[in-house]
Amino acid sequence: MGKLGTSLVLAAAVLTGCGGTPSIVDKDVLVVAVKADQPGLAERTGDGVFRGFDVDVAAYVAARLGKKVTFVETTSEGREAKLRGGAADMVVASYSISPERKRQVTFAGPYYVSHQDILVRSGETGIRNVRDLKGRKLCEAQGSISTSRIVDGRRIPARLVPARTYGECVELLRSGAVEAVSTGDLVLAGFAARERGAFTIVNAPFTAERYGIAVPLGDVAGCEQVNRAITAMYQDGTAARLLDKWFGASGLRLSAFVPEFEGCPS
């Protein structure tokens, strides 16, 4: 092999071997994107501190990886961009795993399997299950796939009313601008628990929402380490403790068993 051929081989090795895909395992501090307006899951307090189940899960995973952690805010529609643009190393933000999203990020987990349900104003008696959303005004948060599971997946012609976040959806529900909000039950439980008496969860689950921890696309090493951390979180009792801490008063049936992982793509 000539000098030119040798140089090309060495260059390829640098690009695909030693260099490879940047991994969270090589970082000392992990920047984690979380929501800021989902009580129980992730909410930013008046003094700027993030708190909630997703925040605690992210902190636990980072600690198991031997990393420090800082948090930044994301919305549903901004999650992929946070990773692609380098503004975050991980996303832990009620981020449901889907085939389309797996083409944009690498998912570890799921760290919890939620179930899609419906939130209504207290006293609402006409919505008992997903079929009752036909013709009803249903809030659609930007970047979420929950409403498409109803309108496209189940062919139920709800009247979609757009909002930027689920926090805005709940305000629309409160004002009567929409008649229902539908997404993962942990999201709904957080709002119902914060404002007891104002809203009611229908308790008619109809899909599974596998909440994953997203890392940059192709970071297999990071994905595998996060999966090991999630397993430990369930085995040492931390997951059960955190679920009870944030949602125990909501009345939801919570699972403390290790979810079946997606597997990290090689």
C-alpha positions in Angstrom: 0.0 0.0 0.0 1.4 3.4 -0.9 1.7 6.4 1.4 -1.5 7.9 0.0 -3.4 4.7 0.7 -2.0 4.4 4.2 -2.9 8.0 5.0 -6.5 7.5 3.8 -6.9 4.4 6.0 -5.5 6.2 9.1 -7.8 9.2 8.4 -10.8 6.8 8.2 -9.8 5.2 11.5 -9.7 8.6 13.2 -13.1 9.4 11.9 -14.9 6.1 12.5 -12.9 4.6 15.3 -11.2 6.8 17.9 -13.2 9.8 17.0 -16.5 8.1 16.3 -19.8 9.4 17.7 -19.4 11.8 20.6 -20.6 10.1 23.8 -22.0 11.3 27.1 -19.6 8.9 28.8 -16.7 11.2 27.8 -18.3 14.3 29.6 -17.8 15.4 33.2 -21.0 17.4 33.4 -24.2 16.3 31.7 -26.6 19.0 30.5 -30.1 17.5 30.7 -33.2 19.0 29.0 -36.4 18.8 31.1 -39.8 20.4 30.9 -40.5 23.4 33.1 -44.3 23.4 33.3 -45.3 19.8 34.2 -45.9 19.5 37.9 -44.9 16.2 39.3 -42.7 15.4 36.3 -40.6 18.6 35.8 -41.4 22.1 36.9 -39.3 25.1 37.4 -39.9 26.9 40.7 -39.9 30.7 41.3 -36.2 30.6 42.3 -35.3 28.8 39.0 -34.8 25.3 40.5 -36.2 22.3 38.5 -38.0 19.7 40.5 -40.1 16.6 39.7 -39.8 12.9 38.9 -38.0 13.4 35.6 -35.5 15.7 37.3 -34.8 13.2 40.1 -34.5 10.4 37.5 -31.9 12.4 35.5 -30.0 13.2 38.6 -29.9 9.6 39.7 -28.7 8.4 36.2 -26.0 11.1 36.1 -24.8 10.1 39.6 -24.6 6.4 38.5 -22.5 7.5 35.5 -20.2 9.5 37.8 -21.3 12.8 36.3 -22.4 16.1 37.6 -25.6 17.4 36.1 -27.2 20.7 35.1 -30.7 21.3 33.7 -32.1 23.4 30.8 -35.7 23.8 29.8 -37.3 22.2 26.8 -40.7 22.0 25.2 -42.2 19.0 23.5 -41.3 20.4 20.1 -37.8 21.4 21.0 -36.5 18.1 22.4 -34.7 16.8 19.2 -33.2 20.2 18.5 -31.7 20.4 22.0 -29.7 17.3 21.2 -28.9 18.0 17.6 -27.7 21.5 18.4 -25.6 20.5 21.4 -27.6 22.5 23.9 -28.2 19.2 25.9 -26.5 15.9 26.3 -29.7 14.1 27.4 -33.4 14.7 27.3 -35.6 13.4 30.1 -38.9 15.1 29.4 -41.9 12.7 29.2 -40.4 11.7 25.8 -42.4 8.9 24.3 -40.4 6.5 22.2 -41.7 6.2 18.7 -40.2 4.8 15.4 -40.1 8.3 13.9 -38.2 9.7 16.9 -35.8 6.8 16.9 -34.5 8.1 13.6 -33.6 11.4 15.2 -32.2 10.4 18.6 -31.0 7.3 20.4 -33.3 6.2 23.2 -32.3 4.4 26.4 -35.0 2.9 28.6 -37.9 3.3 28.8 -37.5 4.5 32.4 -41.3 4.3 32.9 -44.2 3.0 30.9 -47.1 5.4 31.3 -50.5 5.0 29.8 -52.4 7.6 27.8 -55.5 8.9 29.6 -57.8 11.9 29.6 -58.0 14.9 31.9 -61.4 16.8 32.1 -62.8 19.5 34.4 -64.3 18.1 37.5 -68.0 17.5 37.1 -67.7 16.5 33.4 -69.8 13.4 32.9 -69.9 13.1 29.1 -66.4 11.9 28.6 -65.8 8.4 30.0 -63.4 7.0 27.5 -61.5 7.9 24.4 -64.5 7.2 22.1 -66.3 10.1 23.8 -63.8 12.5 22.4 -65.6 12.4 19.1 -66.4 16.0 18.1 -65.0 17.3 21.4 -62.5 20.2 21.6 -59.2 18.4 22.5 -56.0 20.3 23.2 -52.9 19.5 21.1 -49.5 20.4 22.5 -46.9 21.2 19.9 -44.4 18.4 19.3 -46.5 15.8 21.1 -47.8 12.7 19.4 -50.6 12.0 21.9 -53.4 13.6 19.9 -52.3 11.8 16.7 -52.9 8.5 18.5 -56.5 9.5 18.9 -57.3 11.2 15.7 -55.1 9.2 13.3 -54.5 6.0 15.2 -58.1 5.4 16.4 -59.9 7.5 13.8 -61.7 9.5 16.4 -62.5 13.0 14.9 -61.8 15.2 17.8 -61.6 19.0 17.2 -58.0 19.9 17.9 -57.1 23.2 19.6 -53.4 24.0 19.4 -51.2 25.1 22.4 -47.5 25.4 22.9 -47.2 23.2 26.1 -49.4 21.0 28.3 -49.4 23.8 30.9 -51.1 25.9 28.3 -53.5 23.0 27.5 -54.5 22.8 31.2 -55.2 26.6 31.2 -57.4 26.2 28.1 -59.2 23.3 29.9 -59.7 25.5 33.0 -61.2 28.3 30.9 -63.5 26.0 28.9 -61.6 26.7 25.6 -61.1 22.9 25.3 -63.1 20.0 26.8 -60.2 17.6 27.4 -56.5 17.1 27.5 -55.0 13.7 26.7 -51.5 12.4 27.1 -49.5 10.2 29.5 -51.1 9.6 32.8 -48.1 10.9 34.8 -48.4 14.2 33.1 -52.1 14.4 33.8 -51.6 13.2 37.4 -49.2 16.0 38.1 -51.7 18.7 37.1 -54.6 16.9 38.9 -52.6 16.6 42.1 -51.5 20.2 42.0 -55.0 21.6 41.7 -57.1 19.0 43.6 -60.8 19.4 42.8 -60.3 21.4 39.6 -59.6 18.5 37.3 -60.4 14.8 37.1 -58.5 11.9 35.4 -61.0 9.8 33.5 -59.0 6.6 34.4 -59.7 4.9 31.0 -56.2 4.2 29.7 -56.0 3.3 26.1 -52.3 3.3 25.0 -48.9 2.7 26.5 -46.4 5.6 26.5 -42.8 4.4 26.9 -40.9 7.3 28.3 -37.3 7.1 27.1 -34.1 9.0 28.0 -32.7 10.4 24.7 -29.0 10.8 24.0 -27.5 12.0 20.6 -28.2 9.7 17.7 -25.6 6.9 17.5 -24.4 7.2 21.1 -24.6 3.5 21.8 -22.1 3.5 24.7 -24.0 6.2 26.5 -27.3 4.4 25.8 -26.0 1.2 27.4 -24.7 3.0 30.5 -28.0 4.8 31.0 -29.9 1.4 30.7 -27.7 0.0 33.4 -28.4 3.0 35.6 -32.2 2.7 35.0 -32.0 -1.0 36.0 -30.2 -0.1 39.2 -32.8 2.6 40.0 -35.5 -0.1 40.0 -33.5 -2.7 41.8 -32.4 -0.5 44.7 -35.9 0.8 45.3 -35.3 4.3 44.1 -37.8 4.2 41.3 -40.6 3.1 43.7 -39.7 5.8 46.2 -39.7 8.5 43.5 -43.0 7.4 42.0 -44.6 7.4 45.4 -43.0 10.8 46.2 -44.4 12.6 43.2 -47.6 10.6 42.3 -48.6 8.5 45.3 -51.4 10.9 46.2 -52.8 11.0 42.7 -54.6 7.6 42.9 -52.8 6.2 39.8 -51.7 2.6 39.9 -47.9 2.9 39.6 -45.6 0.1 38.4 -42.3 -0.4 40.2 -41.1 -3.2 37.9 -38.2 -2.6 35.5 -39.7 -1.8 32.1 -38.7 -3.9 29.1 -35.9 -2.0 27.3 -35.9 -1.0 23.7 -32.2 -2.1 23.3 -29.5 0.3 22.1 -29.0 0.2 18.3 -25.6 -0.9 17.2 
